Each structure stands twice: as structure tokens, then as C-alpha cells.
């Protein structure tokens, strides 16, 4: 059911009657509810109407409507954080999926909110939020969490009494989140199996540092984490290496360099991570990384460095390049194709190599 799909009149009575009629028709069948606050005259009034059916909700999506269909602000009551909190306060025993988009007028002006939901959500398995951080303290079955454009420096994290525990969370995605390390400090995810760090909107820092002396927040070891996807610039190299040091049993790793599309034309589109991983093997200050890796994926990487990584990590069985190294790396380095093909051919004799979206041989 799409709440806000009927454009109401000035006093909202026609809209309210239509919503009530739709809610009655399915009887006690489960509901999938989409709330578009910017197309509702009075969200507080709508929330009261919806509350009686919250026990039937299986999916709740609170987000923006299509731009051309939005009601002018002069024709509706502005959405407030309290309206959203009230909507999220109802008991929702059947809710499996919950999404919160950047829907507040305050949020449009650049003020993200932290919504900490104490309502028991015993069936919730998927949670996602964009710009405004939405967390629940009672979702024992939550398996997937997606955070989009969440800035820890802007959110009111100090309101949290401690890390929010998700005992069965297996997948965490952070897309365009400026500091994934700070986000991880507010979450306790002992069963995490897959971590995805998507690209940030910030500029790529050309002054890459090989120093690992950065001070990072203390994170636990993620013993169950088997897959890491990291899409960002090498300006975050220290943070990435720190994350890798907390994942002793990692099997699959993908390194997508932010800003790369198609054939690379700048050297900072090349992943130099294989060299950095290997460089820690002889360090007296750091433990070796990725000792159990079985599969790696790179946008563009030096075939020599990847070959050396495979030699130093005999557990690696599969290597994927999104761009053909003899083609893409030649354009970046001015190296003859024959020189690039030799390590590439040697690599193919040692492990299963795929180019682009090819299937494994």
C-alpha cells in the first residue's frame, strides 16, 4: 500500500477516507506500506490512521515521492522527527523489512537525525537508512543492514549508551559513509560475514601515505567475516589495512578504486594493495594480513604485484580483474604488451583468472 499515492484536497479528508478504505479491504492480510511524507497533508494525522494496522505490516518504507508529484510545503504540515518516531513506535511483530530515506525538512537543510527505536521488532531481517541513522535495540533476527550517506560527525552518536548489538547480523553495507571505522564502533556484530564499504563522495587524495601509524578506534576481531568489498581511494589505505588486520579468516576480498570507470587513464586508478599487503610480511611491528584468502578482485592492478601476492598467499585460488591487465595497465604505465602478458600468463597457470564478468574456468 502506498500512503500518499492519492493527492489530497486542502483539508486532507478525502485522502484520509481513501486510506481508511484501503486498510479495511485486505482484512487481516499482511501489508507492505510505503509512506511518502512530502505527499501527505498532515503526517501526524496519517500516523494515527496507520497505527491500527501496524501489527500487519511486513514492509515499511518511509521516503521521498517523485519530485513532480510533491505537495508544496505551503499545502502541508512539515514533517518532523517526532512524526517519524511516532510512526516507528507502534508494535510491528510481522515487520521483515524497514527503510528510512532522507525525508525530513530539517534533513534537507543538512541536519541528519539519529532514530533509536526501542520497539520490539522480532521478525525484522532487513534494515536500511539514508542520511538519517535508524537503529533498533530489539531486532534479534536482523541479518542485513545498509547505511547510506551516514556521517558519524553529523549524527548525534553521543546519545547511544553503548554499541547497538545485532547478534545475527551477517551483512553490513556502508555506502558513501565518510568514516566506516566510527560507524563500526557503534555496532556490535559478532556474527558478521560480509562487509561492503562503498565509494565516498569526497575528492580522491593524491597524497597517498604508506604510513600505518594512524590512530584508529579500537575494533574487535571479526572472526566470522569471510568477505570484504572495499570501494574507495587509496587515501583510505591505512583504514583499509586496519580493517584487514581485524579479519583473520577473510576468504574473499574485492578492491574497487573510487573514480574508476572503464579503462583507467590515471595512475591513482590502479590498486596497489597487493604490494602493501606483502610489505607487512617482513614487518616487526605488524602481523601478516590475509593469510587465508581464496579469492581476490581488482579494478586495475599490476600483474607483477598480483603474481607476487599469489606466490606469498598459496591459499588464493581465484583472481578477477575487472579490466584486462595487458590492455588497461599498458595505457597507465606505457609498458609494452609483451612485458605485461608474461606475468599475466604465469598467473593464469597458477590460479583461476577471470576478466570482467567472466565465469570462473
C-alpha positions, 0 to 999 in steps of 0.5 A, spaced: 500 500 500 502 506 498 500 512 503 500 518 499 499 515 492 492 519 492 493 527 492 489 530 497 484 536 497 486 542 502 483 539 508 486 532 507 479 528 508 478 525 502 485 522 502 484 520 509 477 516 507 481 513 501 486 510 506 481 508 511 478 504 505 484 501 503 486 498 510 479 495 511 479 491 504 485 486 505 482 484 512 487 481 516 492 480 510 499 482 511 501 489 508 507 492 505 506 500 506 510 505 503 509 512 506 511 518 502 511 524 507 512 530 502 505 527 499 501 527 505 497 533 508 498 532 515 503 526 517 501 526 524 494 525 522 496 519 517 500 516 523 494 515 527 490 512 521 496 507 520 497 505 527 491 500 527 494 496 522 501 496 524 501 489 527 500 487 519 505 490 516 511 486 513 514 492 509 515 499 511 518 504 507 518 511 509 521 516 503 521 521 498 515 521 492 517 523 485 519 530 485 513 532 480 508 529 484 510 533 491 505 537 495 508 544 496 510 545 503 505 551 503 499 545 502 502 541 508 504 540 515 512 539 515 514 533 517 518 532 523 522 527 527 517 526 532 512 524 526 517 519 524 518 516 531 511 516 532 510 512 526 516 507 528 513 506 535 507 502 534 508 494 535 510 491 528 511 483 530 510 481 522 515 487 520 521 483 515 523 489 512 524 497 514 527 503 510 528 510 512 530 515 506 532 522 507 525 525 508 525 530 513 525 538 512 530 539 517 534 533 513 534 537 507 537 543 510 543 538 512 541 536 519 541 528 519 537 525 525 539 519 529 532 514 530 533 509 536 527 505 536 526 501 542 520 497 539 520 490 539 521 488 532 522 480 532 521 478 525 525 484 522 531 481 517 532 487 513 534 494 515 536 500 511 537 508 512 539 514 508 542 520 511 538 519 517 541 513 522 535 508 524 537 503 529 533 498 533 535 495 540 530 489 539 531 486 532 534 479 534 533 476 527 536 482 523 541 479 518 542 485 513 543 492 514 545 498 509 547 505 511 547 510 506 550 517 506 551 516 514 556 521 517 558 519 524 560 527 525 553 529 523 549 524 527 548 525 534 552 518 536 553 521 543 546 519 545 547 511 544 549 508 551 553 503 548 554 499 541 547 497 538 548 489 538 545 485 532 547 478 534 545 475 527 547 480 523 551 477 517 551 483 512 553 490 513 553 495 507 556 502 508 555 506 502 558 513 501 559 513 509 565 518 510 568 514 516 566 506 516 571 505 522 566 510 527 560 507 524 563 500 526 564 502 533 557 503 534 555 496 532 556 490 535 556 484 530 559 478 532 556 474 527 558 478 521 560 475 514 560 480 509 562 487 509 561 492 503 564 499 504 562 503 498 565 509 494 565 516 498 563 522 495 569 526 497 575 528 492 580 522 491 587 524 495 593 524 491 597 524 497 597 517 498 601 515 505 604 508 506 604 510 513 600 505 518 601 509 524 594 512 524 590 512 530 584 508 529 578 506 534 579 500 537 575 494 533 574 487 535 576 481 531 571 479 526 572 472 526 566 470 522 567 475 516 569 471 510 568 477 505 570 484 504 568 489 498 572 495 499 570 501 494 574 507 495 581 511 494 587 509 496 587 515 501 583 510 505 589 505 505 591 505 512 583 504 514 583 499 509 589 495 512 586 496 519 580 493 517 584 487 514 588 486 520 581 485 524 579 479 519 583 473 520 579 468 516 577 473 510 576 468 504 574 473 499 576 480 498 574 485 492 578 492 491 574 497 487 578 504 486 573 510 487 573 514 480 574 508 476 570 507 470 572 503 464 579 503 462 583 507 467 587 513 464 590 515 471 595 512 475 591 513 482 586 508 478 590 502 479 590 498 486 596 497 489 594 493 495 597 487 493 604 490 494 602 493 501 599 487 503 606 483 502 610 489 505 607 487 512 610 480 511 617 482 513 614 487 518 616 487 526 611 491 528 605 488 524 602 481 523 601 478 516 594 480 513 590 475 509 593 469 510 587 465 508 584 468 502 581 464 496 579 469 492 581 476 490 578 482 485 581 488 482 579 494 478 586 495 475 592 492 478 599 490 476 600 483 474 607 483 477 604 485 484 598 480 483 603 474 481 607 476 487 601 476 492 599 469 489 606 466 490 606 469 498 598 467 499 598 459 496 591 459 499 588 464 493 585 460 488 581 465 484 583 472 481 578 477 477 580 483 474 575 487 472 579 490 466 584 486 462 591 487 465 595 487 458 590 492 455 588 497 461 595 497 465 599 498 458 595 505 457 597 507 465 604 505 465 606 505 457 609 498 458 609 494 452 604 488 451 609 483 451 612 485 458 605 485 461 602 478 458 608 474 461 606 475 468 599 475 466 600 468 463 604 465 469 598 467 473 593 464 469 597 457 470 597 458 477 590 460 479 583 461 476 583 468 472 577 471 470 576 478 466 570 482 467 564 478 468 567 472 466 565 465 469 570 462 473 574 456 468 
